[in-house]
Amino acid sequence: MAKSKAGVNKAQLVRDAIAALGNDAKPQAIQEYIKSSGGPEIPTVMISSYKSNMKNKPGKKGRKGKAGRPTGGHSMKGGNVIGDIASVRDLLNKYGKPGLAKLIDAVG
């Protein structure tokens, strides 16, 4: 994709130059570094674009799934039984059996 006719990956050359010169290196300095190491001439606009893309995408994050419905809501109409059980378990862990019984009595 980013390979030139000679088979050199320009984005990788830019990454290598940034690794050698540091993240604060200017596109002009990166261009000179690549030319001095025998690489092709890469326009500074392209170097700047590669740098921007590297800042915005620090690494692979994996696939993001669809956002589901939150669990633990009121499901009096036969909806999310497992969410209700988890909510009761959380309350039981938080208040204990006697405290949960008092809470239920207070609510009604």
N, C-alpha and C positions, 0 to 999 in steps of 0.2 A: 504494500500500500504506500508506504513512505519511502520506498526504495527507488533509487535513480537507476539509470541504465547500467551503471557500473556495479550495481548490487550493494551499494553503500546505503545504510539506513541513516538518513539525515537526522531524524529525531534521536537516534541513539548517539550520534556524534554530538548533538547538543547536550544530551544528558551527561555524557562523559566529560564534556568541557565544563559543565556546571559543577560536576563532582570535583574537577581539578581546580577550578577558579573560585568556587563558592556560589551560594544562592544569590548573592547580591551583584554578581557580575553583569555588566551591561552587554546588550546584544553586539555592540561593536567589538568589545573585548573577546567575546565568545567566537565571533566570526574570525578574528585574527588568530586566535588559538587554534581553531580548526584548520585554517589555511596553513599555519606554520607547522602543523603536524602532518601535512600532506593530504588533507581532506579536500573535498570540493568546496567551491565558494557557495555559501548559503546566504541568501539575502537577510538583512537584519530584521525585516518585517516577519519573515518566516521564523527566525530564531525567537523573536518576541512572542509570536503565536505559540510556538512549542513551549516556551516558558510559562505562558498563561495557562495552557492546558495542563501542564504539570502541577501548577499551583492548585487548580480547581479539582484535579483528580489525583490525590496523593497515593491512592492504591485501589485495588479492586475491593469492592464492598460486598459483592455477592448479589444474588437476586433478591429483590424485595417482593414480598407477597402482597396480596390484597389485604386491605385493612378490614378486619372482621368487626362484628358487633361486640361491644363490650359485655363482659360477663358480670354476673352478680346483680343485675337489675331486678326489678319486680317482675315476676312471671306468674301472676295469679291466673292467667288464661292458658296455662299448660305449656309455657315456652321453655325457658332454660333451666331445667331441673338440676343439671350438674353445676351450673353457676350458683344456684341457690344453696346447694349442699356445700360448696366451697365457702360461701359467705357464712353459713352457720358454723362451719369448722373454724373459720377465722375468728368469729365471735367467741367460740368455745375456747380457743387458745388464748384469746385476749382476756376474757373475764372468768374463765373456769365455769364448772357446772353450776355452783350456787349463784354466781354473779349473773350468768345467762338466764337462770330461772327468775331471778329478781327483775331483770330487764324485760323478760317476756311478760311477767305479771304487771309491770309498770305500763307497758304499751297497751295491754288489754287482752 
